[in-house]
């Protein structure tokens, strides 16, 4: 769908503040990140945007996520604020926006130093509708281990988000927004191994996840595999939410 040219009404947004989102999805045993490809370039970026003066930062994040993914209900975590003085890496913004038909003066707020608030989101891959914006011609998934060249400090932002997600496994559950409603214990273990980038002992993982009390084993089994059909599980939503709020102790 063709995107309309934005008005770039900078009176409507907060100056010097932006949002960048690291959107994680899990597919075919890969942890993936959703990226945007800028038109007429070889450059990719994280989804992001400005905060309107009449909305909260949290509302702005959900708006940006919905525009890029089509989803509203996602797990969302603020993880870091990026405020280095050289974040823009000497980017010639006037030239970039001139290519899109915008004649902006040198003193425009867009060219000034900007502090960005980083958020990461966990989404179910199959439900996402990747959607580019006016400045980009492609929005697609990349393996977190094989990211292309990213604009500004977006590589650092993506790496920091992954570090934070890995730490989350030590004090909060992960999986509700990354796996389908029903899954096997091996599939859940593979998700954790992919995030952590290391193998986990099968017996210990099984025992530990059951001890947390957030899983409900179903009578159904996953059929069609080469080995014994494993039981299917799903998350007990009230207990999962309680674990998110109260946390737990441990390390993988």
N, C-alpha and C positions, 0 to 999 in steps of 0.2 A: 504494500500500500504506500503511495507517494505521501511523504510528509510535507506539511505546509511550512513555508518559511516563517521562522519565529520572529517576533517583533523586537526582541532584545531590549525590552523595557526595563532598564536597570534601576529606575525609580521604584519598581515593584519588588525588587529583591534586596536582601541584606548585603551590603558591600563587604568584601573581604572574607566572606564565609561561604564554603561550599561543602558538598557531601560527595563521597566516593563509596561505592558499594562493591564488595567482593561477594559475588553470588555463587555459592557452591552447589553443585549437583553431583549425584553418583549414578554412573551408568556403565554397564559392562565391566564392572570391577575397576573403574577409573573414577577418581575424584576430579571433577571438572569445574572450570571457572568460565563464566559467561563474559565475553569481551565484545567490544564494538570496533569495527574497522572504519577509519576516517576516509572519506571520499578523496580521490586524487592523491593518495599517499600509500606508504607501506606501513603505516602506523596504526597500532591498536590501543585501546584504552579501556579502563573500567567504566561501567555505567555510573553516572553521577549527575550533579546539577546544583542549582542554587536554591536557597530557601526564600520563599515569599515572605514579605513582611507580615502578612496576616495569617501565617501558619506556624505551627511549632516545628522544631527540627525533626521530631519523630514523624509528624504528619508528612513532611517533605520526603523523608526516606521511603515511606510507604507509597507515596505518589510516584516517585522515581522507579521503584521496584515494579509497580503495577504497569507503568508505561513500557518497561523493557521486557517483562515476563508475562503479563496478563494475570498475575496472581496478586491477591491481597492478603490472604492469611498465610504468613510464613514465619519461621523462626528468625528473629532479628536480634543482633547483638552489637552494641557500640563497643569498639575495641581499642581505639587509639585516636589521638588528635595529631595531625601532621602540620607543623608550623615552621619548618626550616625556611630561612630567607631565600634560598635558591631553589625552591620547589619547582618553579617553572622552567628551570634549566635553559635560561636565555632564549626562550621561544619567541619568535616573531609573530605575535598575535595579529598585528595589523595585516601582515601578508596573508596569514591563514584565513582571516575573516574576509579579506578583500576577494579571495577566491570564491567565496560564497555570496558575494554581492553586497557586503556590508562595508560602508565607508565610515570607519570609526576613528575618532580623534585620538591622538597619542595619550591624552590624559584620561581616557575612559577607564572606569573602575575595573573593567575586565583585565586590564593590563597591569594592575597593581598587585602587590603581594596578597596572597590568599591563604587562609588557614582552612584546611579541610578536615572534617570529622569522618573517620572511617567506620563503616558498619559492615558486618558480614551477615549474609542470609543463607539459610539452608532450605533448599527447595526440592521437591520431587521432580526429577528430570522429565518424566513423561508428561507432566502437566504444564510445563513451561512453553510459552509461545514467544521465542526470541524475536524481538522487534527493534530494528534500528530507528534512529531519529533523523532529523533533517541533515545533520552534519556527517552521518555515517551511512554506508551502503550495505553493511552486513553486521549481523549480531549472531554469534555462534559460540559453541562450547570449545574449550581447549583443555587438554590434560594439564593438571596443575604442575606436572613435572616438565612440561614442554611449552611454556608460555612464549609467545613471540616478543619482539621488541615492543615495549609499551611507552606511551607518552609520559612526560613529566617524571614524577616519582612513583608512578603506578606499580612498577615492579616491586618496589619496597613496600608499598601498601598491601599488595597481594601476599608477599612473604610474611608480613606481620600478621595478617589475618589467619594464615595457615598455622603459624606458631600459636596464636591464641586459641584456635579451634583445637589443636592438639592438647593444650593445657586444659581445655574444657572437659576432655574425657576423664580427667582426674577428679573433677568435682561436680560434674553434671552429666546426665545421659545425653547421648546423641543417636539419632536414627529415625525419629518420628517423621521428620520432614525429608529424609533422604531415601527411605525405603518404601516399597509399596505397603499397603495395609497388612498383608500377610507375608511372612518371610520365614526362612529357616534359620536355625542357629548358625550354620556355616556361612550363610549370606550376611548375617549380622557381624560375625567375626571378620569376614572379608572386608566389610566396611571399616571396621576399627583398624585393621591391618593396613588398609590403603591410606587412611588418614595419618596413621602413625609412621607409615613407611617401614614397617618391620613385622616379622611373624610373631604370633602369639600362640602359646600352648593351648591346644584344643580343650583338654579337660579342665584346665584352670579357668579358661574363658567361660566355658559353659557353667561351671560352678559359681563363678563370680556374678555373672549376669542374672542367674536365677536367684542368688542371694539378695540382690538389690530389690527384688519383688516388683519389678515394673513390667514383667512379661507374663502373658497368659498363653499357655500351651493349648492348641486346638486339637480336635480329634482328627483333623485332616492331615494328610501327608503330601509332600511334594513328589509327584510321580514322574516317570519318564527318564530318570537318571540312570547312570550305569551301576550305581551302588544302591544300598538299602535306602528306601524312600524315607527321608527325614521328616519329623513332625514340623508342622507350621506353627508359627507364633504370631502374636500381635501385641502391641503395647497396651497395657492397662492405663488408659488415659488419665484418670484421677491420680494414680500413683506416679505416673510419669511426670505430671505437672507438679506434684508435691516434691519430687526429686529435683526438678528444675528450680523450685523456689527455695528449698532447704539445702540442697546440695548433698554431697557425700564425700568421704575421704578415700583416697587410694591413688595409686599410680600404675601405669601400664608399662 
